[in-house]
Amino acid sequence: MTAAASPGLFAASSPGHRVAPAEVHALVARGLAALPLDGKRVLVIIPDGTRTMPMPLMFDALEDALGARTTALDFLVALGTHAPMTDAQLSALVGRPVVDGVAGSRKVMNHRWDDPATFATLGTIPAAEINALTDGLIAQDVTVALNKSVFDYDQILICGPVFPHEVVGFSGGNKYLFPGIAGPEIINFTHWLGALLGSFHVIGTGKTPVRAVIDRAAQLLDVPLACLALVVSRAGVDGLFIGSAEAAWRAASELSARQHVIYVDRPYQRVLCVMPTMYADVWTAGKGMYKLEPAVADGGEVVIYAPHITEVSYTHGKQIDEVGYHCRDYFLKQWERFGHYPGGVLAHSTHVKGLGTYDADTGVESPRIRVTLATAISEERCRRINLGYLDPATVDVAAWTGREHEGVLVVPHAGEMLYRLKK
Protein backbone atom coordinates (compact mmCIF):
# COMPACT_ATOMS: atom_id res chain seq x y z
CA MET A 1 0.00 0.00 0.00
CA THR A 2 1.38 3.40 -0.94
CA ALA A 3 0.36 6.79 0.38
CA ALA A 4 0.90 10.18 -1.14
CA ALA A 5 4.46 10.71 -2.31
CA SER A 6 3.83 13.78 -4.46
CA PRO A 7 2.87 17.13 -2.88
CA GLY A 8 -0.86 17.68 -2.66
CA LEU A 9 -1.78 14.18 -3.87
CA PHE A 10 -2.92 11.56 -1.39
CA ALA A 11 -3.00 8.06 -2.83
CA ALA A 12 -3.63 4.47 -1.86
CA SER A 13 -2.93 1.74 -4.39
CA SER A 14 -0.83 -1.34 -4.78
CA PRO A 15 -0.68 -4.01 -7.51
CA GLY A 16 -2.93 -6.92 -6.58
CA HIS A 17 -4.10 -5.25 -3.38
CA ARG A 18 -7.63 -4.03 -2.67
CA VAL A 19 -8.00 -0.84 -0.65
CA ALA A 20 -10.01 -1.97 2.35
CA PRO A 21 -12.98 0.11 3.56
CA ALA A 22 -11.10 1.18 6.69
CA GLU A 23 -8.21 2.36 4.52
CA VAL A 24 -10.63 4.30 2.32
CA HIS A 25 -12.05 6.06 5.38
CA ALA A 26 -8.58 6.89 6.68
CA LEU A 27 -7.35 8.19 3.33
CA VAL A 28 -10.43 10.36 2.80
CA ALA A 29 -9.96 11.85 6.27
CA ARG A 30 -6.25 12.57 5.62
CA GLY A 31 -6.76 13.79 2.09
CA LEU A 32 -9.46 16.28 3.06
CA ALA A 33 -7.97 17.40 6.38
CA ALA A 34 -5.79 20.00 4.67
CA LEU A 35 -8.73 21.71 2.95
CA PRO A 36 -10.18 24.72 4.83
CA LEU A 37 -13.67 23.29 5.12
CA ASP A 38 -14.62 24.06 8.72
CA GLY A 39 -17.99 25.80 8.72
CA LYS A 40 -18.15 25.66 4.92
CA ARG A 41 -20.76 24.37 2.47
CA VAL A 42 -19.52 21.42 0.38
CA LEU A 43 -21.06 19.96 -2.78
CA VAL A 44 -19.95 16.50 -3.93
CA ILE A 45 -20.35 15.64 -7.63
CA ILE A 46 -21.00 11.89 -7.96
CA PRO A 47 -21.72 9.38 -10.77
CA ASP A 48 -25.11 7.91 -11.58
CA GLY A 49 -25.99 4.22 -11.55
CA THR A 50 -24.28 3.45 -14.88
CA ARG A 51 -20.82 3.21 -13.31
CA THR A 52 -19.35 0.55 -11.03
CA MET A 53 -18.71 2.58 -7.91
CA PRO A 54 -18.76 1.89 -4.13
CA MET A 55 -20.81 5.03 -3.57
CA PRO A 56 -22.25 3.88 -0.22
CA LEU A 57 -18.68 3.45 1.07
CA MET A 58 -17.63 6.87 -0.23
CA PHE A 59 -20.81 8.49 1.11
CA ASP A 60 -20.02 7.11 4.58
CA ALA A 61 -16.34 8.13 4.35
CA LEU A 62 -17.23 11.68 3.33
CA GLU A 63 -19.85 11.86 6.07
CA ASP A 64 -17.30 10.73 8.67
CA ALA A 65 -14.61 13.11 7.41
CA LEU A 66 -16.74 16.20 6.81
CA GLY A 67 -20.13 15.79 8.49
CA ALA A 68 -19.09 17.49 11.72
CA ARG A 69 -16.82 20.05 10.02
CA THR A 70 -19.20 21.49 7.46
CA THR A 71 -22.50 23.37 7.55
CA ALA A 72 -23.69 21.56 4.43
CA LEU A 73 -22.57 18.36 2.71
CA ASP A 74 -24.74 17.72 -0.32
CA PHE A 75 -24.51 15.54 -3.41
CA LEU A 76 -25.24 16.25 -7.08
CA VAL A 77 -25.50 13.36 -9.55
CA ALA A 78 -23.49 14.03 -12.73
CA LEU A 79 -26.12 12.75 -15.14
CA GLY A 80 -24.88 14.47 -18.28
CA THR A 81 -27.94 13.88 -20.47
CA HIS A 82 -29.05 10.66 -18.75
CA ALA A 83 -32.56 10.41 -17.32
CA PRO A 84 -33.10 11.71 -13.76
CA MET A 85 -32.87 9.08 -11.04
CA THR A 86 -35.84 8.23 -8.85
CA ASP A 87 -35.64 8.28 -5.07
CA ALA A 88 -35.46 4.47 -5.14
CA GLN A 89 -32.55 4.58 -7.58
CA LEU A 90 -30.80 7.28 -5.56
CA SER A 91 -31.29 5.20 -2.41
CA ALA A 92 -29.58 2.23 -4.06
CA LEU A 93 -26.82 4.51 -5.33
CA VAL A 94 -25.83 6.05 -1.98
CA GLY A 95 -26.77 3.12 0.26
CA ARG A 96 -29.29 4.89 2.46
CA PRO A 97 -32.93 5.99 2.09
CA VAL A 98 -33.49 9.02 -0.12
CA VAL A 99 -36.91 10.64 0.21
CA ASP A 100 -37.80 13.65 -1.93
CA GLY A 101 -34.15 14.05 -2.81
CA VAL A 102 -32.93 14.06 0.80
CA ALA A 103 -30.88 11.43 2.67
CA GLY A 104 -30.95 12.31 6.36
CA SER A 105 -29.66 15.89 6.41
CA ARG A 106 -27.99 15.60 2.98
CA LYS A 107 -29.49 16.67 -0.33
CA VAL A 108 -29.01 14.16 -3.15
CA MET A 109 -29.88 16.04 -6.34
CA ASN A 110 -30.27 15.17 -9.99
CA HIS A 111 -28.61 17.35 -12.62
CA ARG A 112 -31.33 18.63 -14.98
CA TRP A 113 -29.55 19.17 -18.28
CA ASP A 114 -32.86 19.70 -20.11
CA ASP A 115 -33.97 22.73 -18.04
CA PRO A 116 -32.39 26.05 -19.13
CA ALA A 117 -33.03 27.43 -15.64
CA THR A 118 -30.43 24.95 -14.35
CA PHE A 119 -27.45 26.83 -15.76
CA ALA A 120 -25.11 29.72 -15.25
CA THR A 121 -22.75 30.74 -18.05
CA LEU A 122 -19.11 30.73 -16.95
CA GLY A 123 -17.70 32.26 -20.11
CA THR A 124 -16.63 31.42 -23.63
CA ILE A 125 -13.56 29.63 -24.95
CA PRO A 126 -12.70 31.58 -28.12
CA ALA A 127 -12.38 29.90 -31.50
CA ALA A 128 -8.63 30.49 -31.72
CA GLU A 129 -8.07 28.68 -28.43
CA ILE A 130 -10.42 25.84 -29.41
CA ASN A 131 -8.44 25.50 -32.64
CA ALA A 132 -5.22 25.10 -30.64
CA LEU A 133 -6.74 22.71 -28.10
CA THR A 134 -8.15 20.46 -30.85
CA ASP A 135 -4.96 20.41 -32.89
CA GLY A 136 -6.64 22.39 -35.66
CA LEU A 137 -9.64 20.10 -35.99
CA ILE A 138 -12.30 22.67 -35.01
CA ALA A 139 -12.27 26.45 -34.71
CA GLN A 140 -15.42 27.87 -33.10
CA ASP A 141 -16.39 29.72 -29.96
CA VAL A 142 -17.67 27.39 -27.22
CA THR A 143 -19.95 28.74 -24.52
CA VAL A 144 -19.36 27.09 -21.15
CA ALA A 145 -22.41 26.72 -18.91
CA LEU A 146 -22.60 24.77 -15.65
CA ASN A 147 -25.24 23.81 -13.11
CA LYS A 148 -25.60 27.03 -11.14
CA SER A 149 -26.06 25.21 -7.84
CA VAL A 150 -22.26 24.99 -7.62
CA PHE A 151 -22.29 28.66 -6.64
CA ASP A 152 -24.33 27.87 -3.53
CA TYR A 153 -21.27 26.14 -2.03
CA ASP A 154 -17.78 27.06 -0.85
CA GLN A 155 -16.08 23.88 -2.07
CA ILE A 156 -16.72 21.38 -4.86
CA LEU A 157 -15.53 17.79 -4.53
CA ILE A 158 -15.57 15.47 -7.53
CA CYS A 159 -15.94 11.86 -6.38
CA GLY A 160 -16.06 9.17 -9.04
CA PRO A 161 -14.34 6.28 -10.81
CA VAL A 162 -11.96 6.37 -13.76
CA PHE A 163 -12.40 3.95 -16.68
CA PRO A 164 -11.38 3.89 -20.34
CA HIS A 165 -13.85 6.16 -22.14
CA GLU A 166 -14.93 6.43 -25.76
CA VAL A 167 -15.10 10.24 -25.94
CA VAL A 168 -12.37 11.55 -23.68
CA GLY A 169 -9.88 8.64 -23.39
CA PHE A 170 -10.36 8.00 -19.68
CA SER A 171 -13.35 9.15 -17.65
CA GLY A 172 -13.20 10.97 -14.33
CA GLY A 173 -11.69 14.21 -13.12
CA ASN A 174 -13.15 17.32 -14.72
CA LYS A 175 -15.37 15.15 -16.89
CA TYR A 176 -17.72 15.11 -13.90
CA LEU A 177 -18.24 18.81 -14.62
CA PHE A 178 -18.22 18.59 -18.42
CA PRO A 179 -20.47 16.86 -19.45
CA GLY A 180 -21.53 15.67 -15.97
CA ILE A 181 -23.29 18.85 -14.81
CA ALA A 182 -22.80 20.99 -17.92
CA GLY A 183 -25.03 22.77 -20.39
CA PRO A 184 -25.99 21.26 -23.76
CA GLU A 185 -23.60 23.33 -25.90
CA ILE A 186 -20.35 22.07 -24.41
CA ILE A 187 -21.80 18.56 -24.01
CA ASN A 188 -22.60 18.40 -27.71
CA PHE A 189 -19.32 20.03 -28.69
CA THR A 190 -17.06 17.68 -26.73
CA HIS A 191 -18.94 14.57 -27.81
CA TRP A 192 -18.83 15.49 -31.47
CA LEU A 193 -15.15 16.32 -31.13
CA GLY A 194 -14.67 12.82 -29.72
CA ALA A 195 -16.57 11.38 -32.69
CA LEU A 196 -14.38 13.27 -35.16
CA LEU A 197 -11.30 11.84 -33.45
CA GLY A 198 -12.90 8.37 -33.40
CA SER A 199 -13.62 6.20 -30.37
CA PHE A 200 -11.47 3.42 -31.84
CA HIS A 201 -8.43 5.68 -31.55
CA VAL A 202 -9.35 7.72 -28.45
CA ILE A 203 -10.58 5.12 -25.97
CA GLY A 204 -8.00 4.20 -23.36
CA THR A 205 -5.56 6.97 -24.30
CA GLY A 206 -4.37 9.66 -21.90
CA LYS A 207 -4.31 13.38 -22.67
CA THR A 208 -6.72 13.83 -25.58
CA PRO A 209 -8.01 17.01 -27.27
CA VAL A 210 -11.37 16.41 -25.58
CA ARG A 211 -9.68 16.25 -22.18
CA ALA A 212 -7.80 19.46 -23.03
CA VAL A 213 -11.09 21.27 -23.77
CA ILE A 214 -12.71 19.93 -20.58
CA ASP A 215 -9.77 20.98 -18.42
CA ARG A 216 -9.77 24.43 -20.03
CA ALA A 217 -13.50 24.81 -19.35
CA ALA A 218 -12.92 23.88 -15.71
CA GLN A 219 -10.54 26.82 -15.36
CA LEU A 220 -13.54 29.13 -15.78
CA LEU A 221 -15.04 27.87 -12.52
CA ASP A 222 -14.02 30.08 -9.61
CA VAL A 223 -15.29 27.83 -6.81
CA PRO A 224 -12.50 25.80 -5.12
CA LEU A 225 -12.36 22.29 -6.59
CA ALA A 226 -10.78 19.02 -5.45
CA CYS A 227 -11.15 15.43 -6.61
CA LEU A 228 -11.40 11.93 -5.20
CA ALA A 229 -10.65 9.66 -8.17
CA LEU A 230 -11.15 5.93 -7.76
CA VAL A 231 -10.05 2.92 -9.77
CA VAL A 232 -12.51 0.15 -9.06
CA SER A 233 -13.65 -3.27 -10.17
CA ARG A 234 -16.54 -5.42 -9.05
CA ALA A 235 -14.12 -6.92 -6.51
CA GLY A 236 -13.48 -3.61 -4.78
CA VAL A 237 -11.32 -0.49 -4.79
CA ASP A 238 -7.96 -0.85 -6.53
CA GLY A 239 -6.86 2.73 -5.99
CA LEU A 240 -7.98 6.05 -4.52
CA PHE A 241 -6.33 9.36 -5.36
CA ILE A 242 -7.17 12.68 -3.70
CA GLY A 243 -5.91 16.05 -4.90
CA SER A 244 -6.54 18.53 -7.68
CA ALA A 245 -8.87 17.31 -10.43
CA GLU A 246 -5.98 17.11 -12.88
CA ALA A 247 -3.48 15.38 -10.58
CA ALA A 248 -5.93 12.88 -9.09
CA TRP A 249 -7.32 12.02 -12.54
CA ARG A 250 -3.86 11.59 -14.05
CA ALA A 251 -2.76 9.15 -11.33
CA ALA A 252 -6.04 7.22 -11.53
CA SER A 253 -5.95 7.03 -15.34
CA GLU A 254 -2.45 5.57 -15.21
CA LEU A 255 -3.68 2.84 -12.86
CA SER A 256 -6.84 2.32 -14.94
CA ALA A 257 -4.65 1.77 -18.01
CA ARG A 258 -3.06 -1.15 -16.16
CA GLN A 259 -6.20 -2.52 -14.51
CA HIS A 260 -8.93 -2.01 -17.09
CA VAL A 261 -7.31 -2.98 -20.39
CA ILE A 262 -7.13 -6.61 -21.55
CA TYR A 263 -4.71 -7.30 -24.38
CA VAL A 264 -5.45 -10.18 -26.75
CA ASP A 265 -3.17 -11.95 -29.21
CA ARG A 266 -5.52 -11.93 -32.21
CA PRO A 267 -8.82 -10.28 -33.12
CA TYR A 268 -12.12 -12.06 -32.57
CA GLN A 269 -14.72 -12.77 -35.25
CA ARG A 270 -17.74 -12.66 -32.95
CA VAL A 271 -18.13 -11.17 -29.49
CA LEU A 272 -21.13 -11.58 -27.19
CA CYS A 273 -21.24 -8.64 -24.79
CA VAL A 274 -23.43 -9.57 -21.83
CA MET A 275 -24.63 -6.22 -20.54
CA PRO A 276 -25.48 -5.76 -16.85
CA THR A 277 -28.81 -4.26 -15.81
CA MET A 278 -27.16 -0.99 -14.77
CA TYR A 279 -27.37 -0.14 -18.48
CA ALA A 280 -31.06 0.54 -19.07
CA ASP A 281 -31.00 1.50 -22.77
CA VAL A 282 -28.78 1.27 -25.83
CA TRP A 283 -27.52 4.79 -25.11
CA THR A 284 -25.66 3.40 -22.09
CA ALA A 285 -25.27 -0.26 -23.17
CA GLY A 286 -23.40 0.92 -26.26
CA LYS A 287 -20.35 0.71 -24.02
CA GLY A 288 -20.29 -2.98 -24.86
CA MET A 289 -19.41 -2.03 -28.42
CA TYR A 290 -16.97 0.75 -27.51
CA LYS A 291 -14.90 -1.47 -25.23
CA LEU A 292 -14.69 -4.40 -27.68
CA GLU A 293 -14.40 -2.74 -31.09
CA PRO A 294 -10.57 -2.57 -31.03
CA ALA A 295 -10.37 -6.36 -30.54
CA VAL A 296 -12.79 -7.36 -33.34
CA ALA A 297 -11.55 -8.45 -36.78
CA ASP A 298 -12.57 -6.67 -39.97
CA GLY A 299 -15.94 -8.09 -40.99
CA GLY A 300 -16.56 -9.37 -37.47
CA GLU A 301 -19.55 -8.83 -35.21
CA VAL A 302 -20.34 -7.45 -31.78
CA VAL A 303 -23.60 -8.67 -30.24
CA ILE A 304 -24.99 -6.50 -27.45
CA TYR A 305 -26.91 -9.03 -25.37
CA ALA A 306 -29.31 -7.32 -22.98
CA PRO A 307 -32.79 -8.91 -22.85
CA HIS A 308 -33.81 -6.35 -20.22
CA ILE A 309 -33.40 -3.36 -22.59
CA THR A 310 -36.60 -2.16 -24.22
CA GLU A 311 -35.56 1.31 -25.40
CA VAL A 312 -32.86 2.88 -27.57
CA SER A 313 -32.61 5.98 -25.37
CA TYR A 314 -34.97 7.31 -22.75
CA THR A 315 -33.86 10.88 -23.47
CA HIS A 316 -32.78 10.86 -27.13
CA GLY A 317 -34.74 7.97 -28.65
CA LYS A 318 -36.82 10.09 -31.04
CA GLN A 319 -33.75 11.71 -32.59
CA ILE A 320 -31.89 8.42 -32.87
CA ASP A 321 -34.90 6.93 -34.63
CA GLU A 322 -34.61 9.77 -37.13
CA VAL A 323 -30.85 9.57 -37.81
CA GLY A 324 -30.14 5.88 -37.15
CA TYR A 325 -26.71 4.43 -36.44
CA HIS A 326 -23.98 5.27 -38.93
CA CYS A 327 -20.25 5.72 -39.25
CA ARG A 328 -18.78 9.21 -38.89
CA ASP A 329 -18.33 9.91 -42.61
CA TYR A 330 -22.00 9.16 -43.30
CA PHE A 331 -22.81 12.32 -41.37
CA LEU A 332 -19.83 14.41 -42.47
CA LYS A 333 -20.55 13.86 -46.15
CA GLN A 334 -24.23 14.73 -45.68
CA TRP A 335 -23.81 17.59 -43.23
CA GLU A 336 -26.58 19.67 -44.80
CA ARG A 337 -28.94 16.85 -43.85
CA PHE A 338 -27.67 16.08 -40.35
CA GLY A 339 -25.78 19.15 -39.11
CA HIS A 340 -28.77 20.48 -37.16
CA TYR A 341 -28.91 17.43 -34.88
CA PRO A 342 -27.20 17.63 -31.46
CA GLY A 343 -23.55 16.63 -31.61
CA GLY A 344 -24.05 14.26 -28.70
CA VAL A 345 -26.69 12.29 -30.60
CA LEU A 346 -24.56 12.03 -33.74
CA ALA A 347 -21.54 11.08 -31.65
CA HIS A 348 -23.42 8.27 -29.91
CA SER A 349 -24.55 7.00 -33.30
CA THR A 350 -21.00 6.86 -34.67
CA HIS A 351 -19.58 5.29 -31.51
CA VAL A 352 -22.08 2.42 -31.63
CA LYS A 353 -21.67 1.87 -35.38
CA GLY A 354 -17.87 2.05 -35.24
CA LEU A 355 -15.33 2.65 -37.96
CA GLY A 356 -16.53 2.68 -41.54
CA THR A 357 -16.67 4.56 -44.83
CA TYR A 358 -19.38 6.25 -46.85
CA ASP A 359 -19.32 6.82 -50.62
CA ALA A 360 -21.39 9.92 -51.31
CA ASP A 361 -21.56 9.12 -55.03
CA THR A 362 -23.11 5.69 -54.61
CA GLY A 363 -24.76 6.20 -51.21
CA VAL A 364 -23.09 3.03 -49.95
CA GLU A 365 -22.01 2.85 -46.31
CA SER A 366 -19.41 0.22 -45.42
CA PRO A 367 -18.97 -0.35 -41.68
CA ARG A 368 -15.83 -2.17 -40.59
CA ILE A 369 -17.78 -4.60 -38.38
CA ARG A 370 -21.42 -5.53 -37.72
CA VAL A 371 -23.27 -4.47 -34.58
CA THR A 372 -26.26 -6.56 -33.52
CA LEU A 373 -28.79 -5.96 -30.76
CA ALA A 374 -30.08 -8.96 -28.81
CA THR A 375 -32.51 -6.96 -26.70
CA ALA A 376 -36.25 -6.54 -26.28
CA ILE A 377 -36.20 -3.91 -29.04
CA SER A 378 -38.09 -5.23 -32.07
CA GLU A 379 -36.42 -6.48 -35.23
CA GLU A 380 -38.27 -3.86 -37.26
CA ARG A 381 -36.88 -1.02 -35.14
CA CYS A 382 -33.36 -2.47 -35.18
CA ARG A 383 -33.42 -2.58 -38.98
CA ARG A 384 -34.86 0.92 -39.14
CA ILE A 385 -32.04 2.37 -37.04
CA ASN A 386 -29.46 0.44 -39.09
CA LEU A 387 -28.39 -2.19 -36.57
CA GLY A 388 -28.62 -5.97 -36.72
CA TYR A 389 -31.16 -7.99 -34.78
CA LEU A 390 -30.85 -11.27 -32.88
CA ASP A 391 -33.71 -12.73 -30.88
CA PRO A 392 -32.38 -12.77 -27.30
CA ALA A 393 -34.44 -15.89 -26.57
CA THR A 394 -32.23 -17.81 -29.00
CA VAL A 395 -28.99 -16.80 -27.28
CA ASP A 396 -27.45 -19.60 -25.25
CA VAL A 397 -24.57 -17.95 -23.43
CA ALA A 398 -23.14 -21.31 -22.41
CA ALA A 399 -23.00 -22.39 -26.06
CA TRP A 400 -20.97 -19.28 -26.91
CA THR A 401 -18.57 -19.79 -23.99
CA GLY A 402 -15.17 -21.47 -24.28
CA ARG A 403 -14.78 -20.92 -28.02
CA GLU A 404 -11.96 -18.41 -28.03
CA HIS A 405 -9.95 -20.76 -30.24
CA GLU A 406 -12.72 -20.36 -32.85
CA GLY A 407 -12.55 -16.57 -32.66
CA VAL A 408 -15.66 -16.33 -30.46
CA LEU A 409 -15.56 -14.42 -27.16
CA VAL A 410 -18.12 -13.99 -24.38
CA VAL A 411 -17.64 -10.93 -22.18
CA PRO A 412 -19.67 -11.08 -18.95
CA HIS A 413 -20.55 -7.77 -17.30
CA ALA A 414 -19.36 -5.97 -20.42
CA GLY A 415 -19.00 -2.22 -20.71
CA GLU A 416 -16.05 -1.28 -18.50
CA MET A 417 -13.06 -3.47 -19.40
CA LEU A 418 -11.38 -2.37 -22.64
CA TYR A 419 -10.08 -5.06 -25.04
CA ARG A 420 -7.17 -4.29 -27.37
CA LEU A 421 -4.81 -6.20 -29.63
CA LYS A 422 -1.34 -6.61 -28.14
CA LYS A 423 0.29 -5.13 -31.20
VENJO-V325403 format. One record per backbone hydrogen bond with DSSP energy under -1.0 kcal/mol. NH is the residue of the N-H (numbers start at 1). CO is the residue of the C=O. E is the energy in kcal/mol with one decimal. If there is no record, write none. Layout:
nh=NH co=CO e=E
nh=NH co=CO e=E
This chain:
nh=2 co=13 e=-1.1
nh=9 co=6 e=-1.9
nh=10 co=242 e=-3.0
nh=12 co=240 e=-2.0
nh=17 co=14 e=-2.4
nh=19 co=237 e=-3.4
nh=24 co=20 e=-2.3
nh=25 co=21 e=-2.4
nh=26 co=22 e=-2.2
nh=27 co=23 e=-2.7
nh=28 co=24 e=-2.6
nh=29 co=25 e=-2.2
nh=30 co=26 e=-2.4
nh=31 co=27 e=-3.5
nh=32 co=28 e=-1.9
nh=35 co=32 e=-1.0
nh=37 co=35 e=-2.1
nh=39 co=69 e=-3.8
nh=40 co=37 e=-2.3
nh=42 co=72 e=-2.9
nh=43 co=155 e=-2.6
nh=44 co=74 e=-3.0
nh=45 co=157 e=-3.2
nh=46 co=76 e=-2.3
nh=55 co=53 e=-2.2
nh=58 co=54 e=-2.2
nh=59 co=55 e=-3.1
nh=60 co=56 e=-2.3
nh=61 co=57 e=-2.5
nh=62 co=58 e=-2.6
nh=63 co=59 e=-2.3
nh=64 co=60 e=-2.7
nh=65 co=61 e=-2.2
nh=66 co=62 e=-2.7
nh=67 co=63 e=-2.4
nh=70 co=66 e=-2.3
nh=71 co=40 e=-2.1
nh=72 co=40 e=-1.2
nh=74 co=42 e=-2.4
nh=75 co=107 e=-2.9
nh=76 co=44 e=-2.8
nh=77 co=109 e=-3.4
nh=78 co=46 e=-3.4
nh=79 co=77 e=-1.9
nh=80 co=180 e=-2.7
nh=82 co=79 e=-2.8
nh=90 co=86 e=-2.9
nh=91 co=87 e=-2.5
nh=92 co=88 e=-2.0
nh=93 co=89 e=-2.0
nh=94 co=90 e=-2.5
nh=95 co=91 e=-1.6
nh=99 co=102 e=-2.6
nh=103 co=106 e=-3.6
nh=106 co=103 e=-2.3
nh=108 co=101 e=-2.9
nh=109 co=75 e=-3.2
nh=115 co=112 e=-1.2
nh=118 co=115 e=-2.5
nh=119 co=116 e=-1.3
nh=120 co=146 e=-2.5
nh=122 co=144 e=-3.2
nh=123 co=144 e=-1.1
nh=125 co=142 e=-2.7
nh=130 co=126 e=-2.4
nh=131 co=127 e=-2.6
nh=132 co=128 e=-1.6
nh=133 co=129 e=-2.7
nh=134 co=130 e=-2.1
nh=135 co=132 e=-1.3
nh=136 co=131 e=-3.5
nh=137 co=134 e=-1.4
nh=142 co=125 e=-2.3
nh=144 co=123 e=-3.1
nh=146 co=120 e=-2.5
nh=147 co=181 e=-2.3
nh=148 co=118 e=-2.9
nh=150 co=147 e=-1.7
nh=151 co=148 e=-1.7
nh=152 co=149 e=-2.0
nh=153 co=150 e=-1.2
nh=154 co=41 e=-2.4
nh=155 co=41 e=-1.5
nh=156 co=224 e=-2.9
nh=157 co=43 e=-2.8
nh=158 co=226 e=-2.6
nh=159 co=45 e=-2.8
nh=160 co=228 e=-1.8
nh=162 co=230 e=-2.1
nh=165 co=169 e=-2.5
nh=169 co=165 e=-1.5
nh=171 co=163 e=-3.2
nh=175 co=172 e=-1.7
nh=176 co=173 e=-2.1
nh=177 co=174 e=-1.7
nh=178 co=174 e=-2.3
nh=180 co=175 e=-2.0
nh=181 co=177 e=-1.7
nh=182 co=179 e=-1.6
nh=183 co=145 e=-2.1
nh=187 co=183 e=-1.6
nh=188 co=184 e=-3.0
nh=189 co=185 e=-2.4
nh=190 co=186 e=-2.4
nh=191 co=187 e=-2.0
nh=192 co=188 e=-2.1
nh=193 co=189 e=-2.4
nh=194 co=190 e=-2.2
nh=195 co=191 e=-1.9
nh=196 co=192 e=-2.5
nh=197 co=193 e=-2.0
nh=198 co=194 e=-2.0
nh=201 co=198 e=-1.0
nh=202 co=198 e=-2.1
nh=203 co=199 e=-2.5
nh=204 co=169 e=-2.5
nh=205 co=202 e=-1.9
nh=212 co=208 e=-2.3
nh=213 co=209 e=-2.0
nh=214 co=210 e=-2.4
nh=215 co=211 e=-2.8
nh=216 co=212 e=-1.9
nh=217 co=213 e=-2.6
nh=218 co=214 e=-2.0
nh=220 co=217 e=-1.6
nh=221 co=218 e=-1.6
nh=226 co=156 e=-2.1
nh=227 co=243 e=-2.9
nh=228 co=158 e=-3.7
nh=229 co=241 e=-2.9
nh=230 co=160 e=-2.0
nh=231 co=239 e=-2.6
nh=233 co=236 e=-2.5
nh=236 co=233 e=-1.3
nh=238 co=231 e=-2.8
nh=239 co=231 e=-1.7
nh=240 co=12 e=-1.9
nh=241 co=229 e=-2.6
nh=242 co=10 e=-3.4
nh=243 co=227 e=-2.0
nh=248 co=244 e=-2.8
nh=249 co=245 e=-1.8
nh=250 co=246 e=-2.4
nh=251 co=247 e=-2.2
nh=252 co=248 e=-2.3
nh=253 co=249 e=-3.1
nh=254 co=250 e=-1.8
nh=255 co=251 e=-1.6
nh=256 co=252 e=-2.9
nh=257 co=253 e=-2.2
nh=259 co=255 e=-2.2
nh=260 co=256 e=-3.3
nh=262 co=418 e=-3.4
nh=264 co=420 e=-2.9
nh=268 co=295 e=-2.7
nh=269 co=407 e=-2.2
nh=270 co=407 e=-2.1
nh=271 co=301 e=-2.1
nh=272 co=409 e=-3.0
nh=273 co=303 e=-3.1
nh=274 co=411 e=-2.3
nh=275 co=305 e=-2.3
nh=279 co=276 e=-1.7
nh=282 co=311 e=-1.5
nh=283 co=312 e=-2.0
nh=285 co=281 e=-2.9
nh=286 co=282 e=-1.8
nh=287 co=284 e=-1.5
nh=288 co=285 e=-2.2
nh=289 co=286 e=-1.1
nh=290 co=286 e=-2.0
nh=291 co=287 e=-2.3
nh=293 co=289 e=-2.5
nh=295 co=292 e=-2.3
nh=296 co=293 e=-1.7
nh=297 co=268 e=-3.0
nh=299 co=368 e=-2.9
nh=300 co=297 e=-2.5
nh=301 co=269 e=-2.3
nh=302 co=370 e=-2.5
nh=303 co=271 e=-3.2
nh=304 co=372 e=-3.0
nh=305 co=273 e=-2.6
nh=306 co=374 e=-2.2
nh=309 co=306 e=-2.1
nh=317 co=313 e=-1.1
nh=320 co=316 e=-2.2
nh=321 co=317 e=-2.4
nh=322 co=318 e=-1.2
nh=323 co=319 e=-2.2
nh=324 co=320 e=-3.1
nh=325 co=385 e=-2.5
nh=330 co=327 e=-1.0
nh=331 co=328 e=-1.0
nh=332 co=328 e=-2.1
nh=333 co=329 e=-2.4
nh=334 co=331 e=-1.4
nh=337 co=334 e=-1.7
nh=338 co=334 e=-1.5
nh=339 co=335 e=-3.2
nh=341 co=338 e=-2.0
nh=346 co=342 e=-2.0
nh=347 co=343 e=-2.5
nh=348 co=344 e=-2.2
nh=349 co=345 e=-2.1
nh=350 co=346 e=-2.2
nh=351 co=347 e=-2.6
nh=352 co=348 e=-2.3
nh=353 co=349 e=-2.1
nh=354 co=350 e=-2.6
nh=357 co=366 e=-1.6
nh=359 co=364 e=-2.5
nh=363 co=359 e=-2.6
nh=366 co=357 e=-3.1
nh=368 co=355 e=-3.1
nh=370 co=300 e=-3.0
nh=372 co=302 e=-2.7
nh=373 co=388 e=-2.6
nh=374 co=304 e=-2.8
nh=376 co=309 e=-2.4
nh=382 co=378 e=-2.2
nh=383 co=379 e=-2.6
nh=384 co=380 e=-2.0
nh=385 co=381 e=-2.1
nh=386 co=383 e=-1.3
nh=387 co=382 e=-2.8
nh=388 co=371 e=-2.8
nh=390 co=373 e=-2.1
nh=394 co=391 e=-1.9
nh=395 co=392 e=-1.3
nh=400 co=396 e=-1.2
nh=401 co=397 e=-1.3
nh=406 co=403 e=-1.8
nh=407 co=404 e=-1.7
nh=408 co=403 e=-2.0
nh=409 co=270 e=-2.3
nh=411 co=272 e=-2.9
nh=414 co=274 e=-2.3
nh=418 co=260 e=-3.1
nh=419 co=291 e=-2.9
nh=420 co=262 e=-2.5
nh=422 co=264 e=-2.5
